[in-house]
Amino acid sequence: MELPAALRAAVDRALEGVPLGELQRAADTLSSRYRAEVRDGRLHLSDEMFANAYLATRLPATFAAVRASFESVAELMPGFAPQSLLDVGAGPGTALWAAADCWQTLGSATMLEASPSIRKVGSELAVHSGVDVEWRAADAAKSFEVQKADLVTLAYVLDELSPAEGLSLVERLWAAASGLLVIVEPGTPAGWRRILGARARLIEVGAHLAAPCPHSQACPVAEPDWCHFSRRVARSRLHRLTKRAEVPWEDEKYIYLAVSRTPATNFAARVLAPARGGSGKIQLKLCQGDGSVEEKLLTKRDGGLFKAARRADWGDIL
């Protein structure tokens, strides 16, 4: 997956002339903080150089994860056509660009972000989005005013909050969602556990699960396994240089949850891992509508189901 052309061009302009060495050092520090899920009271994107490092290294992967999550929801809710967006912990506006790319009906967005540095970057990028955008200063861990929107998003934010703060925020954002709430987290065991906590609370308050789950029963995945998905991301030249990488792509692991005010289309199963198999057979790990996980072996004898399974990718519905 690649960034939309307008966003890619805006990012290139924002990073033009930024010294590579400074970008690399800031990217290294930023990566360490994200991986360790540091909560020391300081903003990850605390100054302009960290904001630039985020644009160069994290924006493409985060966009890919959020856009793929939206794509899964859109498949099951073809009639959903949001006109307004509320995004909390907005960063440089990643969810804005992903939503505008997925739903051309989007006309306005309210972006809440605590870091002045990344808010400034995001507002400059958003000029090219084609959406009427308002930026506000707000800390996801504290009380702030929220307004209703058709689509409400919370991407890569829960890992920066305590469990109690996270669940409180999820409830408030669900109350603000007129149509759909989408939460995206890193595809780690810890990210999956945070999604499970949000999932349980949202079911309690009456939300309809739209994706990725085909059921609202207890998650059948058991540790040390965990539910997550992957999306391949194209790296620009600057992206590769900043991360000191050689290959022109990376795989972003993520986990998401989408809940809606109205039920989404029912489906039988979702593929939870890359398919395995050889000539004439394929094995899929499936989360099924009856609340179970099954390793299913399909052969040519299964006819149409086998053909569908051969086309199914990790994260697809079957």
N, C-alpha and C positions, 0 to 999 in steps of 0.2 A: 504494500500500500504506500502511496505517495501523498504528500500534502497537496491541497488544491493549488493551482497555479498562482492565484492571487496571493495566497498566504505565503507560498514559497518565495515569491518575488519580494513581498514585504519583509520577510525574515532576512533575506539576503541584503536588502537595503539597510536594515537595522544593524546588521553585523559587519557591514563594510568598514574596513579600517581598524577593527578591533584587533589588537595584537594577539597572535595565536598562543604565545606562551602564557599570557594572562588568562585566556580562555581555558587552556588546559589545566592550569592550577585551580581555577575556580570550579571547573567541571569535576576534578578529582575530589575536592572537598565536598561538593554538592552530592556526588555519588556516594561518598562515605556516610553522609548524614542520612540520605534516603535509605540506604541498605541497613543501617543500624537503627532506623526509626527513632532518631534522636528527638527527645522532648525536653529541651533545656530552657524553654521560654523564649528562645530566639527564633526569628523567622528564617526558614531555609533560604528564601530569596531576599536577603537583607539589604543588598546593595545592587548597583547597576551591573557590576561584573558577574555576580551570581545570576542575575536576570538574563544577561547575555549568554552565559553558559547553559542555562536552561533552554533558551531558544535553539542553541546549536546542538544539544545532545538529548534533551528530554521531550521537547515539544513534538517531534515526529512520532515517537513511540506512544506518547500519551494520546495524541490525536488518533492514531491507528486503533488503540484499545477502545476509546470512546466511540469512534465512528463504527467500529465493528459491533459494539453493543447496541447502538441505535439501529443498525441494519437488522439485527436479530429481532428487535422489537417491531420494526416496520413490516417485516415479513408476516408477523402474527397479528398486527393491527393495521391493515392496509387503509382503513378509514381514518386513522389518526392523522390530523393535519394541523400541527401546532402553529399558532400565530405569535405566541409570546413565550419567552424563556426566562427562568430565574436560575442563575448558577452561583453556587456558594463555594468559596475557595477557588475563585475563577482563574488564578494564575494569569497567563497572557491571553486568556480567552479561548482556550483549546476547545471547550465544549460548545462555545458559540460557533466556531468554524465547522465543527463536526455536525452540529444540528442544522446549520444552514446548508451544508452539503447534502444532508440526508432528506430534509424537508424544505422544499422551495417556498412553502407557505409562511415560513418564519419571517416576521416583520419587525419585531422589537425584542430587546433583551436587556435584562438588568443583571449586572455582573458585580458580585460582592467579593472583595479581596482586601486582605490586611496590609500587604506589602506595597508601599508607595512606588518602589522601583518597578515591580512587575506590573502594577496598575498602569503606570506611565507607558511601559512597553505595549501592554495589551490595548490601551486606548489608541495608540498610534497604529497598531496592526488592524484594529477593528474598523478604521476608516475605510478599509478596502473590502469589508465583508458584505456590503450591500444590505446590512441590517441596521436599524436605528438602535443604538446601544447607549445605555447609561451605566457609568461606573461609580461604585460607592465603596467607601472604606468600611470594612466590617471584619471582625475576628470571629471565625467559626466557633471558637471555644467560649465566646461570650454572648450576651444577649444583644440582639440587633433586630431591627424592624424588617419583616418580610412581607412581601405582597404576593397575591395569587398569580400564578402563571399556568398556561396550558402544560408546559414541560418544565420540570424542576430537576436540576442535576447536581450531583455531589461526586466529583471525580478525584481520586487520590488525595482525600482529605481525612478520612477516618483514622488513617495510620498516624496522624498528628495529634489525635485527641485521646483522652482517657475513655474507657468503655462507657462510663456514665455520661460523659459529655457527648460522645458519639450517638448514643441512643436517644438522648434528649434532642439533639439536632435533627436526627432522622424523623422523629415524631413531628417536630415543627415544620420540617420541609414537606412531609406528607400532607399536613394540614394546608399548606400553601399550594399544593399541586391540584389544579383543576382537572387534569387529565392523566398525567404520567409522571412518576418519579423514577429516575435512573441513578443508581449508585455504582461507581466503578472503583475497584481497589487493585493493588498489585497482586499478581497471581502466585502468591506465596501461601504457605499454610496459615500464617497469621492473618493475611488478607482474607482468606476463605473463612476463617473463624469470625472475623468482623462482619463479613457479609451474612453469615449464619445468624449472628445476633440481631442484625437489622431485619433479616427475613422473618425471624420469630416474632419480633415486636410488631412489624407491619401486618403480619397475619392476624395478630391479636386485635389490632385496631380496625380490621375489616378490609384491608387492601386486597386486591386481586393480583396474584402472581402472573405476570405476563411472560417473563423470560428470566433466566434460561430454563427454569424448572418446569417439567411437564406435570407437576402435581404440587399440592400444598402440604403434603405429609412431611414428617421429619426427614431430613436429608439422609439418604441411605449410604453415603460415602463415609467410610470409617478411617480414622487415622491409623497408620502414618500416611495413607493416601489423602488427597484433597482434590476438590473440584477447581479447575481453572481451564483457561483456554489460551490460544496463542495466535498472534498475527505477525506476519513477516513485514518488516518496515524497510523501505529503501533509504540508504544513507547518502547524503550529499557529500561532495568532496570535503567541505569544511567539517561536517559531522564526523567523517572518518579521521581527519587530521586532529580534531579536538579530542577524540577518544583514543587516538593512536591505534586505530583499527585498520585492518587490511581489506576485509571482505566488504562488499558494497551493500550489505543488508544486516539486519539483526532481528531476532525474534522476541517480541514483547509478550510476556506472560501476564495475563490479567484475569480477574474474576468480576462479575457484575451482577446486578439485581435490578429488575424493572418491575414496578407495580403500578396498577392502573385503577381508575375509578370504575371502569366497566370491564367485564371479562374479555380476555383476548381469545383468539382461535385456539381450540384444543389441538394437541398433537400427541402422537404415540410415544416418542422417545427422542432424546438428544444424544449425539455422539460425544463421549467424554474424553476421548484420547485418539491419537492418530490410528488409522486403520492398519491392521496387520493381515498378511496373507500372501498367497501365491497364485499360480495359474488355476483358475476355476474355483477359487474359494477366497473368502475374506472374513476376518474376525473383527467385530466391533464391540467396544465397551459402551453400553447404553444405560442412561438414566431413563427409566420407563414411567409411564403414566400411572402405574399401580403402586408407585413408591419404592420400587426396587432398582438395584443395579445388576446388570447381567452382561456377561461376556457371551456374545452371540456369534456362532459360526454359520455363515451363509455360503451356499454353493449354487452352481448353475441350476440345480433342481428347484431352487426357490424362485425361479423366474423373475418377475418384475421387481420383487424385493431385493434380489441379488443385484440387478442392474442399478437400482437406486442406491444400494449400499456401496457399489463401486464408485459412484459419483460423490458420496458423502465425505465431507471433510470434518476435521476436529471442530466441534461446536455446532455442526449442522443439525437440523431436525430430520427425523426419519419417519 
